[in-house]
Amino acid sequence: MPREREDLFRESNSLEKEKIIVLAFEGNDTEEIYFEEFKDSEMFNDALIFLHLLKRPKKDTNSAPNHVFKKLKKEAKDEYNFKDTDELWMIIDTDRWKNIPDIISECKKQSNMFVAVSNPCFEFWLLLHIKDISEYNEEELDLILKNGKVSSKKNYVDTKIVEILGAYNKSNPKPELFLPTVDFAVEQAMRLDENNDEYPKKLGSHVYKVLMKLKKT
């Protein structure tokens, strides 16, 4: 039997919260660290929302779509009696997931389940915090979209972040360098999503949809 949602709130001393938002990530570090930092920031609407991040053991390196999808369902939706207002989000990117339309279709079959896709990667969402994308020419934008390997540890988007910040490490992304300009990132991401697609077919990140739900108004 699923646990009562109040159990989760009681464990966190947050019985007054009105909404649970659960996030699942394909990566082991970057996304989780970013959202943990946001959850601890003054921007987070902690008066109404309980944010639960699905963590996985470091030894669990399986980020295949079906694995993450089943994990999200099992550890969240099947574990708690969700209300209509509660939401489950998968944070994924086009670099690693090649069957995104199938995942979106599966989510539509589940009440309260959504996907926030970044194209080409979550690091593009980070780049939106610190760079006016309109300043890049078409050739540069094409290279960002392709996001080819530059070294064993860095892709092209990583190098654009390094150009601005001087350094970048996926295992220690330092969210404090990005979060102060999260509104700018949301603004740019919304502009890129002018067609309101289910997921970005070109450069874009729908992570902004999650942030708009988590932020204080």
N, C-alpha and C positions, 0 to 999 in steps of 0.2 A: 504494500500500500504506500502511496506517496505520502511524504511527511507534510504536515500542515505548514503553510507558508509562515505562520507566526513563529514556528520553531526557529526558522532562520533569523527572523528579526530578534527573537529573544536571545539567541546566542550572541548577537552583535549589540545588545542593549539598545535596540532601535525600533521598538514596537510602534512608534508613531509613523514610520515610513509608509507611504501609500503605494509605492511602486518598486518592483524588483526589475532590474535590468541585468541580464547575464551576458557576458562577452566570452567568446571562444576565439583563440588565435591559432594560426598555423605555425607561428614561430615560437621559440622557447624564451626569447629575451625581449627584443625591441618593443613589440606592441604591449606586452605585459608591463614593462617598466614605465612606458609612456602613460598608460592608463592608471597605474598605481599612483604615479606622481600627480596626475590630474585629480584623482579621487581625494588626495590629501591637500589639494589647493583650495583657495578661497573661491574659485570659480564654480566648484562642484555644488550642485543643488542637493546637499545632504539632508535638508529638511524634509524632502519628499521622497528621495530615491535611495534605495539600497543597491549598490553596484557590486555584483559578484563576478569575479574573474575566475574562469576555469583554469586552474593550474595543472600541469602534468609533470610527472617526475622527469628529471633530466635524462634518465635512461630511455625515456619514451621519445624516440626521435621520429616516430611515424606521424607525419603531417599530411598524409594522403587525405583527399577530400572526404571519402567515406568514413575514415577514422575520426576526423574532427567533427563531422556531422553527427555521427552516432554518439560521440562523447558529449556533445552539446545536448542532445536529446536525453541521454541516459542520466547525466549528472545534474541536469537542471529541470527540464520539463517533466521527466518521469519521477523526479525525486520530490518535487514540491507541487502542491496544489496551486497552480498559477491562476491569477485573476485575469480578466480580459485586458486590464491595463498593463500587465507585466509583459516584458519583451525579452527575447533571446536573439542575440546578434552574432553572426560569424564574420570575423574580420579577415578577409582573404585578399589575394592579389593575382593578377593575370600572369605574372612570371612563373608561378608554381602550379596554378590550377588551370587546367585546359578544358574542363567540362563545367564551366561556370553556369551556362544556361540550364544544365541538368540540376545543379545544386539549387539554383533559384526556383526551379520548378518543384523540387522536393520541399523547399521551405514553404512554398505557397500552399502545399497540402497540409501544413502544420499551422495551427493557430498560434499567433504571436511570434513566429520565427522569421528572421530577416537576415539579409546579407549586406555587408558594406565592403564593396570591392574597390581596390586601388589599381590603377593601370598606369605604370607597370608594376608598382610595388609600394609597400607601406612607406618606404623612404621618400617617395614622391610627396606623400602627405606631409612629411616633415619639411621637405623643401618648400612647400607652399607657405610655411610659417616665416621663412627667412629670405625669400626671393620673389620679386615681382616677375611672374612667369612671362608677362608680356614683353619683357626686356630681351628675351631670347629670340633669335631669328629662327626661321623654319628649319634650317639644317640642324641647329642645336636641339630644337624640340623633337626632331625625328630621332636624334641620337638618344635623347632622354627616354623616348617611348620604347626604343629598341633595347635600351638598358643592358648593353653587352658587358661581358666580363672584362675588367681592366687588370685585375690581379686575382690571386687565389682567394682573397678575402673581400674584395670590393667590386661592385658593379658600377656602371657609368653614373647612375644617380647618386651613389655614395660619393663619387669624386666631386660632384657639383656642390654637395654639402661641405666637403672638405675645403673647397675653394673659398667658401664664405666663412666657415668657422675655424679653419686651420687644422681640424682633426675630426674624425667621426669613427665610432666603434659600435657595431650593432649590439654587442653585449653590454655596452655602457653608453647608451645614446644621450645621456644628460638632458632629460626632458626640460629641465629648468631653462635651457637655452632656447627652447621652442615655445613653451606654453605662454609666455607673456604676449605673444603675437598670434594666439589661436584664433582670434576674431578675424585677422587678416587672412589666415589659412582658410577659414570657413567661407569668407567672402570670395576668395579666388576659386575655391572648389565649387561653389554655387554657380559662379560665372562659367566655369568649364562644363557644368551640367545643365546648360541652357535647354537641351532637348528633353531633360528629365527622363533619361533612359533608365532601365532597370539596373544596368551597370555600365561603367564608362567603356565605350568601344575605342575611344581615343584617349589621349592623356586626361587623367582625372582621378578623383578619389571621393568615394561616397562615405568616407569616415566622417565627413562633416555632418552627416545625418545623425550619427550617434552623438557627436559633441553637442549638437543643438538640443538634444534631449537631456543631456547631462548638465548643461550649463545653467547657471542662474539666469533668469530673465531680467 
